[in-house]
Amino acid sequence: MPYTLGIDASTQSCSALIIDTDSGTIVSEVSVNFGKDLPQYQAPSGFITNGENGEVHADPLMWLDALEQLLDLLSKTCDLSKITAISGAGQQHGSVYLNDRWFDVVDTLDSTATLAEQLAPCLSRKTSPIWMDSSTNVECAEITASVGGDQRVCEKSGSIAVERFTGPQIRRFYKTDPDAFSNTARIHLVSSFLCSLLSGIDAPIDTGDGAGMNLLNIQNWHWDDQLLEATAPNLLNSLPEVATGNTTVGPIAQYFVQKYGFNSNAQVTIFTGDNPSSLVGMGASQPGKVVISLGTSDTFFAAMPEVVADPQGCGHVFGNPAGGSMSLQCFVNGSLARENVKDRFGYDWDAFTAAFSTTSPNNHGNVMLPFFSPEISPRIQLEAPLLSGSNDFMTWKLADESIRACVEGQFVNMKLRSNWMQLQPEVIYLTGGASQNDAIAQVVADVFQAKVQRLAVTGSVGLGAAMRAANTVHGIDLLDLGDQFCQPLADSIVEPKTSANTYDQTAQTITALLSSQNAHN
Protein backbone atom coordinates (compact mmCIF):
# COMPACT_ATOMS: atom_id res chain seq x y z
CA MET A 1 0.00 0.00 0.00
CA PRO A 2 1.14 3.63 -0.43
CA TYR A 3 3.50 5.03 2.18
CA THR A 4 3.99 8.55 3.56
CA LEU A 5 7.39 10.06 4.41
CA GLY A 6 8.12 12.59 7.16
CA ILE A 7 11.51 14.32 7.47
CA ASP A 8 12.82 16.02 10.63
CA ALA A 9 15.81 18.35 10.10
CA SER A 10 16.68 19.15 13.70
CA THR A 11 19.64 20.79 15.41
CA GLN A 12 21.78 17.69 15.88
CA SER A 13 20.45 15.28 13.29
CA CYS A 14 18.33 14.67 10.23
CA SER A 15 15.76 11.91 10.67
CA ALA A 16 12.98 10.31 8.66
CA LEU A 17 10.14 7.92 9.18
CA ILE A 18 7.71 6.25 6.81
CA ILE A 19 4.16 5.43 7.86
CA ASP A 20 1.59 3.07 6.41
CA THR A 21 -1.78 4.72 7.01
CA ASP A 22 -3.68 1.54 6.12
CA SER A 23 -2.12 -0.55 8.86
CA GLY A 24 -1.41 2.34 11.23
CA THR A 25 2.23 1.34 11.53
CA ILE A 26 5.65 2.98 11.19
CA VAL A 27 7.36 1.10 8.36
CA SER A 28 10.87 2.50 8.68
CA GLU A 29 12.88 4.98 10.77
CA VAL A 30 16.44 6.18 10.09
CA SER A 31 18.59 9.05 11.35
CA VAL A 32 21.86 10.78 10.53
CA ASN A 33 23.73 12.45 13.38
CA PHE A 34 25.73 15.47 12.21
CA GLY A 35 28.59 15.08 14.66
CA LYS A 36 28.94 11.30 14.38
CA ASP A 37 28.12 10.72 10.71
CA LEU A 38 29.51 13.92 9.15
CA PRO A 39 32.67 14.59 11.18
CA GLN A 40 34.23 16.57 8.33
CA TYR A 41 32.03 19.53 9.26
CA GLN A 42 33.48 19.66 12.79
CA ALA A 43 30.07 20.27 14.32
CA PRO A 44 29.80 17.67 17.11
CA SER A 45 26.47 19.08 18.31
CA GLY A 46 25.21 20.24 14.92
CA PHE A 47 26.66 23.74 14.92
CA ILE A 48 29.99 25.50 14.48
CA THR A 49 31.74 25.86 17.82
CA ASN A 50 33.45 28.92 19.29
CA GLY A 51 31.25 31.53 17.65
CA GLU A 52 32.02 35.11 18.66
CA ASN A 53 29.63 37.64 20.20
CA GLY A 54 26.91 35.09 20.77
CA GLU A 55 26.93 33.78 17.18
CA VAL A 56 25.82 30.17 16.68
CA HIS A 57 25.86 29.10 13.02
CA ALA A 58 25.73 25.86 11.06
CA ASP A 59 26.92 24.95 7.58
CA PRO A 60 23.90 24.46 5.28
CA LEU A 61 25.96 22.11 3.11
CA MET A 62 26.10 19.78 6.11
CA TRP A 63 22.29 19.63 6.07
CA LEU A 64 22.38 18.70 2.37
CA ASP A 65 24.94 15.93 2.87
CA ALA A 66 22.85 14.64 5.77
CA LEU A 67 19.72 14.60 3.64
CA GLU A 68 21.47 12.57 0.95
CA GLN A 69 22.91 10.15 3.49
CA LEU A 70 19.48 9.84 5.10
CA LEU A 71 17.71 9.00 1.84
CA ASP A 72 20.41 6.50 0.93
CA LEU A 73 19.88 4.73 4.26
CA LEU A 74 16.13 4.88 3.80
CA SER A 75 16.34 3.34 0.33
CA LYS A 76 18.09 0.33 1.87
CA THR A 77 15.26 -0.28 4.34
CA CYS A 78 12.23 0.45 2.18
CA ASP A 79 11.05 0.60 -1.42
CA LEU A 80 10.86 4.38 -1.88
CA SER A 81 8.73 4.00 -5.00
CA LYS A 82 5.82 3.16 -2.67
CA ILE A 83 5.95 6.65 -1.11
CA THR A 84 3.16 8.85 -2.46
CA ALA A 85 3.24 11.78 -0.01
CA ILE A 86 6.14 13.66 1.60
CA SER A 87 6.52 16.51 4.07
CA GLY A 88 9.00 17.64 6.66
CA ALA A 89 10.02 20.09 9.33
CA GLY A 90 13.12 22.08 10.16
CA GLN A 91 14.59 23.56 13.32
CA GLN A 92 12.81 26.88 13.73
CA HIS A 93 14.48 30.26 13.10
CA GLY A 94 17.48 28.94 11.10
CA SER A 95 17.98 30.86 7.84
CA VAL A 96 19.75 30.21 4.52
CA TYR A 97 20.97 33.04 2.25
CA LEU A 98 21.12 32.49 -1.50
CA ASN A 99 22.18 34.48 -4.56
CA ASP A 100 20.28 34.68 -7.86
CA ARG A 101 21.87 31.45 -9.15
CA TRP A 102 19.59 29.61 -6.74
CA PHE A 103 16.50 29.89 -8.91
CA ASP A 104 18.07 28.11 -11.88
CA VAL A 105 19.94 25.51 -9.86
CA VAL A 106 16.98 24.37 -7.74
CA ASP A 107 14.94 23.90 -10.91
CA THR A 108 17.61 21.84 -12.74
CA LEU A 109 19.22 19.60 -10.12
CA ASP A 110 21.62 17.09 -11.69
CA SER A 111 21.43 13.59 -10.22
CA THR A 112 25.05 12.86 -11.21
CA ALA A 113 26.31 15.46 -8.69
CA THR A 114 25.61 15.95 -4.99
CA LEU A 115 23.27 18.58 -3.64
CA ALA A 116 26.15 20.22 -1.76
CA GLU A 117 28.25 20.50 -4.92
CA GLN A 118 25.42 22.15 -6.79
CA LEU A 119 24.22 24.45 -4.02
CA ALA A 120 27.58 25.70 -2.72
CA PRO A 121 27.89 28.36 -5.49
CA CYS A 122 24.37 29.58 -4.63
CA LEU A 123 25.17 30.64 -1.07
CA SER A 124 25.55 34.37 -0.55
CA ARG A 125 26.31 33.66 3.11
CA LYS A 126 28.40 30.57 3.78
CA THR A 127 26.89 29.75 7.17
CA SER A 128 23.39 29.86 8.63
CA PRO A 129 22.47 31.40 11.99
CA ILE A 130 20.31 28.99 14.01
CA TRP A 131 17.97 29.22 16.99
CA MET A 132 20.80 29.21 19.54
CA ASP A 133 22.25 32.47 18.20
CA SER A 134 22.05 35.39 20.65
CA SER A 135 24.09 38.01 18.79
CA THR A 136 21.29 40.40 17.86
CA ASN A 137 20.45 42.36 21.04
CA VAL A 138 21.09 45.67 19.30
CA GLU A 139 19.06 44.73 16.23
CA CYS A 140 16.10 43.62 18.36
CA ALA A 141 16.12 47.00 20.08
CA GLU A 142 16.31 48.82 16.74
CA ILE A 143 13.38 46.88 15.27
CA THR A 144 11.35 47.39 18.44
CA ALA A 145 11.97 51.15 18.49
CA SER A 146 11.13 51.49 14.79
CA VAL A 147 7.82 49.61 15.06
CA GLY A 148 6.67 51.29 18.28
CA GLY A 149 7.60 49.11 21.24
CA ASP A 150 7.52 45.50 22.42
CA GLN A 151 3.75 45.27 22.59
CA ARG A 152 3.32 46.53 19.03
CA VAL A 153 5.89 44.05 17.67
CA CYS A 154 4.18 41.25 19.60
CA GLU A 155 0.70 42.21 18.39
CA LYS A 156 1.91 42.14 14.81
CA SER A 157 4.30 39.18 14.73
CA GLY A 158 3.12 37.03 17.66
CA SER A 159 6.35 37.59 19.62
CA ILE A 160 8.46 40.48 20.80
CA ALA A 161 11.71 40.89 18.85
CA VAL A 162 13.78 37.86 19.86
CA GLU A 163 17.52 37.43 19.30
CA ARG A 164 17.24 34.03 17.63
CA PHE A 165 14.36 35.02 15.33
CA THR A 166 15.12 35.44 11.65
CA GLY A 167 14.23 39.14 11.28
CA PRO A 168 16.85 40.40 13.76
CA GLN A 169 19.35 37.94 12.24
CA ILE A 170 18.67 39.37 8.78
CA ARG A 171 19.12 42.90 10.08
CA ARG A 172 22.48 42.05 11.61
CA PHE A 173 23.63 40.48 8.35
CA TYR A 174 22.52 43.60 6.46
CA LYS A 175 24.51 45.81 8.87
CA THR A 176 27.68 43.71 9.20
CA ASP A 177 28.07 42.56 5.59
CA PRO A 178 26.11 44.91 3.29
CA ASP A 179 27.84 43.65 0.14
CA ALA A 180 26.85 40.03 0.81
CA PHE A 181 23.36 41.14 1.75
CA SER A 182 22.97 43.03 -1.52
CA ASN A 183 24.02 39.86 -3.32
CA THR A 184 21.23 37.88 -1.57
CA ALA A 185 18.28 37.17 -3.83
CA ARG A 186 16.42 34.73 -1.57
CA ILE A 187 16.31 34.08 2.19
CA HIS A 188 14.86 30.72 3.16
CA LEU A 189 14.21 29.05 6.48
CA VAL A 190 15.67 25.58 7.02
CA SER A 191 12.21 24.13 6.38
CA SER A 192 11.48 25.99 3.14
CA PHE A 193 15.05 25.47 1.89
CA LEU A 194 14.76 21.69 2.17
CA CYS A 195 11.21 21.71 0.83
CA SER A 196 12.48 23.63 -2.21
CA LEU A 197 15.08 20.97 -2.91
CA LEU A 198 12.65 18.06 -2.51
CA SER A 199 10.16 19.70 -4.88
CA GLY A 200 12.68 21.29 -7.28
CA ILE A 201 11.11 24.75 -7.05
CA ASP A 202 11.49 27.87 -4.95
CA ALA A 203 9.02 26.77 -2.27
CA PRO A 204 6.92 29.01 -0.01
CA ILE A 205 7.33 29.42 3.75
CA ASP A 206 4.43 28.10 5.81
CA THR A 207 2.65 30.16 8.45
CA GLY A 208 3.92 27.89 11.24
CA ASP A 209 7.62 28.47 10.65
CA GLY A 210 7.14 31.90 9.11
CA ALA A 211 5.69 33.29 12.33
CA GLY A 212 9.04 32.62 14.04
CA MET A 213 10.72 35.42 12.10
CA ASN A 214 9.32 38.70 13.55
CA LEU A 215 8.32 39.49 9.97
CA LEU A 216 4.93 37.83 9.45
CA ASN A 217 1.70 39.48 10.56
CA ILE A 218 -0.31 36.90 12.53
CA GLN A 219 -3.59 38.75 11.93
CA ASN A 220 -3.53 38.30 8.14
CA TRP A 221 -0.62 35.83 7.64
CA HIS A 222 1.15 38.15 5.18
CA TRP A 223 4.57 39.75 5.40
CA ASP A 224 4.17 42.93 7.45
CA ASP A 225 5.33 46.11 5.69
CA GLN A 226 6.33 47.89 8.89
CA LEU A 227 8.32 44.94 10.25
CA LEU A 228 10.05 44.46 6.89
CA GLU A 229 10.99 48.13 6.70
CA ALA A 230 12.36 48.05 10.25
CA THR A 231 14.54 45.04 9.40
CA ALA A 232 16.28 45.70 6.07
CA PRO A 233 15.69 47.60 2.79
CA ASN A 234 13.73 45.92 -0.03
CA LEU A 235 13.42 42.78 2.08
CA LEU A 236 10.14 41.68 0.55
CA ASN A 237 11.89 40.90 -2.74
CA SER A 238 14.17 38.41 -0.96
CA LEU A 239 11.44 36.46 0.86
CA PRO A 240 9.42 33.54 -0.53
CA GLU A 241 5.66 33.61 -0.62
CA VAL A 242 3.72 32.56 2.48
CA ALA A 243 1.30 29.61 2.36
CA THR A 244 -0.78 27.62 4.83
CA GLY A 245 0.26 24.22 6.14
CA ASN A 246 -2.15 22.31 3.88
CA THR A 247 -0.45 23.49 0.68
CA THR A 248 0.77 20.94 -1.86
CA VAL A 249 3.97 22.33 -3.35
CA GLY A 250 4.16 19.85 -6.23
CA PRO A 251 5.65 16.50 -7.23
CA ILE A 252 9.05 15.41 -5.97
CA ALA A 253 12.02 16.65 -8.01
CA GLN A 254 13.40 14.26 -10.64
CA TYR A 255 16.77 14.40 -8.86
CA PHE A 256 15.36 12.16 -6.09
CA VAL A 257 13.47 9.93 -8.50
CA GLN A 258 16.61 9.19 -10.48
CA LYS A 259 18.98 8.94 -7.53
CA TYR A 260 16.93 7.17 -4.85
CA GLY A 261 14.05 5.53 -6.70
CA PHE A 262 11.16 7.71 -5.53
CA ASN A 263 7.86 7.58 -7.39
CA SER A 264 7.74 10.57 -9.75
CA ASN A 265 4.10 11.13 -8.75
CA ALA A 266 4.90 11.50 -5.04
CA GLN A 267 3.54 14.86 -3.88
CA VAL A 268 5.40 17.21 -1.54
CA THR A 269 3.42 19.09 1.11
CA ILE A 270 4.87 22.38 2.37
CA PHE A 271 7.37 21.93 5.22
CA THR A 272 6.92 23.62 8.61
CA GLY A 273 8.90 24.26 11.80
CA ASP A 274 9.73 21.55 14.32
CA ASN A 275 7.39 22.86 17.02
CA PRO A 276 4.32 23.17 14.77
CA SER A 277 5.09 19.73 13.35
CA SER A 278 5.37 18.27 16.84
CA LEU A 279 1.94 19.71 17.69
CA VAL A 280 0.48 17.59 14.87
CA GLY A 281 2.63 14.57 15.71
CA MET A 282 1.40 14.61 19.30
CA GLY A 283 -2.21 14.51 18.12
CA ALA A 284 -2.85 17.99 19.52
CA SER A 285 -3.57 20.04 16.40
CA GLN A 286 -7.15 20.83 17.52
CA PRO A 287 -8.02 23.26 20.37
CA GLY A 288 -8.67 21.56 23.70
CA LYS A 289 -5.47 19.53 23.71
CA VAL A 290 -2.32 20.92 25.31
CA VAL A 291 1.22 19.55 25.12
CA ILE A 292 3.65 20.10 27.98
CA SER A 293 7.18 18.94 27.25
CA LEU A 294 9.36 18.47 30.32
CA GLY A 295 13.02 18.85 29.48
CA THR A 296 15.98 21.00 30.41
CA SER A 297 13.47 23.75 29.76
CA ASP A 298 9.75 23.07 30.03
CA THR A 299 7.60 23.97 27.02
CA PHE A 300 3.85 24.54 26.83
CA PHE A 301 2.18 24.55 23.42
CA ALA A 302 -1.31 24.19 22.06
CA ALA A 303 -3.67 24.90 19.19
CA MET A 304 -5.45 28.19 19.83
CA PRO A 305 -9.18 28.81 19.38
CA GLU A 306 -8.40 32.30 18.05
CA VAL A 307 -5.37 34.43 17.27
CA VAL A 308 -4.27 36.41 20.32
CA ALA A 309 -0.79 37.61 21.31
CA ASP A 310 0.71 37.52 24.81
CA PRO A 311 0.31 41.04 26.27
CA GLN A 312 3.37 40.37 28.46
CA GLY A 313 5.47 39.37 25.46
CA CYS A 314 6.68 36.09 27.02
CA GLY A 315 4.84 33.62 24.79
CA HIS A 316 4.82 33.09 21.04
CA VAL A 317 2.16 32.63 18.39
CA PHE A 318 2.86 30.56 15.28
CA GLY A 319 0.63 29.33 12.51
CA ASN A 320 -0.90 25.93 13.16
CA PRO A 321 -0.14 23.65 10.19
CA ALA A 322 -3.62 22.17 10.64
CA GLY A 323 -5.20 25.63 10.32
CA GLY A 324 -5.43 28.72 12.51
CA SER A 325 -2.75 29.40 15.08
CA MET A 326 -0.85 27.77 17.92
CA SER A 327 0.84 29.11 21.01
CA LEU A 328 4.19 28.21 22.48
CA GLN A 329 5.81 29.28 25.70
CA CYS A 330 9.15 28.22 27.11
CA PHE A 331 10.10 28.05 30.79
CA VAL A 332 13.87 28.02 31.22
CA ASN A 333 13.87 26.63 34.75
CA GLY A 334 12.62 23.14 33.98
CA SER A 335 14.32 19.84 34.77
CA LEU A 336 17.49 21.55 35.96
CA ALA A 337 15.50 23.32 38.68
CA ARG A 338 13.88 20.05 39.81
CA GLU A 339 17.30 18.42 39.84
CA ASN A 340 18.81 21.30 41.81
CA VAL A 341 16.29 20.88 44.63
CA LYS A 342 16.70 17.09 44.60
CA ASP A 343 20.48 17.36 44.84
CA ARG A 344 20.33 20.00 47.57
CA PHE A 345 18.97 17.34 49.94
CA GLY A 346 21.03 14.45 48.57
CA TYR A 347 17.91 12.69 47.27
CA ASP A 348 17.75 10.29 44.35
CA TRP A 349 14.74 10.35 42.04
CA ASP A 350 12.90 7.67 44.04
CA ALA A 351 13.20 9.78 47.19
CA PHE A 352 12.17 12.85 45.18
CA THR A 353 8.98 11.06 44.11
CA ALA A 354 8.31 9.75 47.61
CA ALA A 355 8.29 13.33 48.93
CA PHE A 356 4.87 13.86 47.38
CA SER A 357 3.36 11.09 49.49
CA THR A 358 4.50 12.78 52.73
CA THR A 359 3.17 16.21 51.75
CA SER A 360 -0.20 17.49 50.55
CA PRO A 361 -1.39 19.73 47.71
CA ASN A 362 -0.88 23.44 48.43
CA ASN A 363 1.93 22.38 50.80
CA HIS A 364 0.53 24.16 53.89
CA GLY A 365 1.27 27.51 52.30
CA ASN A 366 4.95 26.80 51.58
CA VAL A 367 5.52 28.24 48.11
CA MET A 368 8.58 28.34 45.86
CA LEU A 369 9.17 30.10 42.58
CA PRO A 370 12.08 27.83 41.56
CA PHE A 371 14.10 30.17 39.34
CA PHE A 372 17.73 29.14 39.78
CA SER A 373 18.71 31.17 36.69
CA PRO A 374 17.18 34.07 34.71
CA GLU A 375 13.69 33.18 33.50
CA ILE A 376 11.83 34.27 30.36
CA SER A 377 8.31 33.34 31.52
CA PRO A 378 8.07 35.82 33.20
CA ARG A 379 11.13 37.80 32.23
CA ILE A 380 13.08 38.16 35.45
CA GLN A 381 16.72 38.08 36.48
CA LEU A 382 17.18 35.71 39.41
CA GLU A 383 19.91 33.36 40.54
CA ALA A 384 18.03 31.81 43.45
CA PRO A 385 14.39 30.83 44.06
CA LEU A 386 11.84 33.09 45.71
CA LEU A 387 10.35 31.49 48.83
CA SER A 388 7.33 32.12 51.05
CA GLY A 389 6.23 30.03 54.03
CA SER A 390 7.44 28.83 57.41
CA ASN A 391 10.86 29.74 58.74
CA ASP A 392 12.09 26.14 58.45
CA PHE A 393 10.91 26.04 54.82
CA MET A 394 12.51 29.36 53.92
CA THR A 395 15.83 28.23 55.42
CA TRP A 396 15.79 24.98 53.39
CA LYS A 397 15.28 22.67 56.38
CA LEU A 398 12.23 20.89 54.96
CA ALA A 399 13.30 18.57 52.16
CA ASP A 400 9.97 17.03 51.15
CA GLU A 401 8.10 20.33 51.35
CA SER A 402 10.79 21.97 49.20
CA ILE A 403 10.44 19.31 46.52
CA ARG A 404 6.65 19.67 46.38
CA ALA A 405 6.95 23.47 46.42
CA CYS A 406 9.38 23.36 43.50
CA VAL A 407 7.04 21.34 41.29
CA GLU A 408 3.87 23.12 42.38
CA GLY A 409 5.55 26.48 41.83
CA GLN A 410 6.63 25.51 38.33
CA PHE A 411 3.18 24.50 37.17
CA VAL A 412 1.18 27.19 38.96
CA ASN A 413 3.52 29.71 37.33
CA MET A 414 3.01 27.92 34.00
CA LYS A 415 -0.76 28.21 34.37
CA LEU A 416 -0.54 31.89 35.27
CA ARG A 417 1.79 32.65 32.37
CA SER A 418 -0.35 30.71 29.86
CA ASN A 419 -3.72 32.26 30.79
CA TRP A 420 -3.34 34.74 27.92
CA MET A 421 -3.86 31.87 25.47
CA GLN A 422 -7.55 31.65 26.52
CA LEU A 423 -7.44 27.86 26.56
CA GLN A 424 -9.68 25.40 28.34
CA PRO A 425 -7.65 22.20 28.14
CA GLU A 426 -9.63 18.97 28.05
CA VAL A 427 -6.50 16.86 28.08
CA ILE A 428 -2.80 17.55 28.58
CA TYR A 429 -0.30 15.40 26.71
CA LEU A 430 2.84 15.13 28.80
CA THR A 431 6.12 14.32 27.11
CA GLY A 432 9.84 14.52 27.85
CA GLY A 433 11.98 12.74 30.41
CA ALA A 434 10.14 13.86 33.56
CA SER A 435 6.73 13.05 32.09
CA GLN A 436 7.02 9.45 33.30
CA ASN A 437 7.10 10.60 36.93
CA ASP A 438 3.58 9.95 38.28
CA ALA A 439 3.94 12.46 41.09
CA ILE A 440 4.81 15.27 38.69
CA ALA A 441 1.99 14.22 36.37
CA GLN A 442 -0.45 14.38 39.29
CA VAL A 443 0.57 17.96 40.12
CA VAL A 444 0.05 18.93 36.47
CA ALA A 445 -3.43 17.37 36.48
CA ASP A 446 -4.36 19.08 39.77
CA VAL A 447 -3.04 22.54 38.83
CA PHE A 448 -4.67 22.59 35.40
CA GLN A 449 -7.74 20.59 36.45
CA ALA A 450 -7.38 18.47 33.32
CA LYS A 451 -6.74 14.85 32.45
CA VAL A 452 -3.06 14.08 31.78
CA GLN A 453 -1.91 11.44 29.30
CA ARG A 454 1.55 10.19 28.38
CA LEU A 455 1.80 9.19 24.70
CA ALA A 456 3.71 6.36 23.08
CA VAL A 457 5.15 8.83 20.55
CA THR A 458 8.90 9.32 20.25
CA GLY A 459 9.65 11.14 16.97
CA SER A 460 6.70 13.55 17.06
CA VAL A 461 8.30 16.03 14.62
CA GLY A 462 8.82 13.49 11.83
CA LEU A 463 5.52 11.79 12.60
CA GLY A 464 3.73 15.13 12.41
CA ALA A 465 5.28 15.73 8.99
CA ALA A 466 4.14 12.33 7.73
CA MET A 467 0.63 12.85 9.13
CA ARG A 468 0.37 16.26 7.47
CA ALA A 469 1.44 14.81 4.13
CA ALA A 470 -1.16 12.04 4.42
CA ASN A 471 -3.81 14.60 5.29
CA THR A 472 -2.96 17.04 2.49
CA VAL A 473 -2.28 14.58 -0.31
CA HIS A 474 -4.72 11.78 0.54
CA GLY A 475 -7.35 13.66 2.53
CA ILE A 476 -7.03 11.46 5.62
CA ASP A 477 -8.43 13.33 8.63
CA LEU A 478 -5.80 14.36 11.19
CA LEU A 479 -8.05 13.18 14.02
CA ASP A 480 -8.16 9.72 12.48
CA LEU A 481 -4.39 9.75 12.02
CA GLY A 482 -4.02 10.81 15.64
CA ASP A 483 -6.13 7.85 16.73
CA GLN A 484 -3.83 5.59 14.71
CA PHE A 485 -0.43 6.92 15.67
CA CYS A 486 -0.79 8.99 18.89
CA GLN A 487 -2.11 6.50 21.42
CA PRO A 488 -1.54 6.97 25.17
CA LEU A 489 0.74 4.56 26.96
CA ALA A 490 -1.00 1.82 28.90
CA ASP A 491 -2.06 2.89 32.41
CA SER A 492 -0.68 6.38 31.78
CA ILE A 493 -3.79 8.49 32.31
CA VAL A 494 -3.82 10.72 35.42
CA GLU A 495 -7.00 12.46 36.58
CA PRO A 496 -7.20 15.50 38.92
CA LYS A 497 -7.61 14.63 42.59
CA THR A 498 -8.04 18.12 44.04
CA SER A 499 -10.73 20.78 43.80
CA ALA A 500 -10.50 23.62 41.31
CA ASN A 501 -9.55 26.25 43.90
CA THR A 502 -6.83 24.26 45.68
CA TYR A 503 -4.02 26.33 44.23
CA ASP A 504 -5.68 29.76 44.35
CA GLN A 505 -3.62 30.82 47.36
CA THR A 506 -0.41 29.49 45.77
CA ALA A 507 -1.14 31.56 42.67
CA GLN A 508 -1.73 34.67 44.78
CA THR A 509 1.52 34.12 46.66
CA ILE A 510 3.50 33.69 43.44
CA THR A 511 1.97 36.87 42.02
CA ALA A 512 2.90 38.75 45.21
CA LEU A 513 6.47 37.38 45.16
CA LEU A 514 6.94 38.53 41.57
CA SER A 515 5.43 41.95 42.27
CA SER A 516 7.71 42.40 45.27
CA GLN A 517 10.77 41.33 43.27
CA ASN A 518 9.92 43.67 40.40
CA ALA A 519 9.40 46.56 42.83
CA HIS A 520 12.76 45.76 44.45
CA ASN A 521 14.50 45.82 41.08
Secondary structure, DSSP 8 states (H G I E B T S, - for coil): --EEEEEEE-SSEEEEEEEETTTTEEEEEEEEEHHHH-GGG--TTSS-SS-STT--EE-HHHHHHHHHHHHHHHHHHS-GGGEEEEEEEE-TT-EEEE-TTHHHHHHS--TTS-HHHHHGGGBSSSSEE-TT----HHHHHHHHHHHTSHHHHHHHHSS---TTSHHHHHHHHHHH-HHHHHT--EEEEHHHHHHHHHHTS---EEHHHHGGGS-EETTTTEE-HHHHHHH-TTGGGGS--EE-TT-EEEE--HHHHHHH---TT-EEE--EEHHHHHHHHTT--STTEEEEEESSSEEEEEEESS----TTS-SEEEE-TTSSEEEEEEESSSHHHHHHHHHHTT--HHHHHHTTTSS-TTGGG-EEE--SS-EETTEE--SS-EEES-HHHHTT--HHHHHHHHHHHHHHHHHHHHGGG----SEEEEESGGGG-HHHHHHHHHHHTSEEEEBS-S-HHHHHHHHHHHHHHH---HHHHHHHH--B-TT--B---S-TTTTHHHHHHHHHHHHHHHHH-
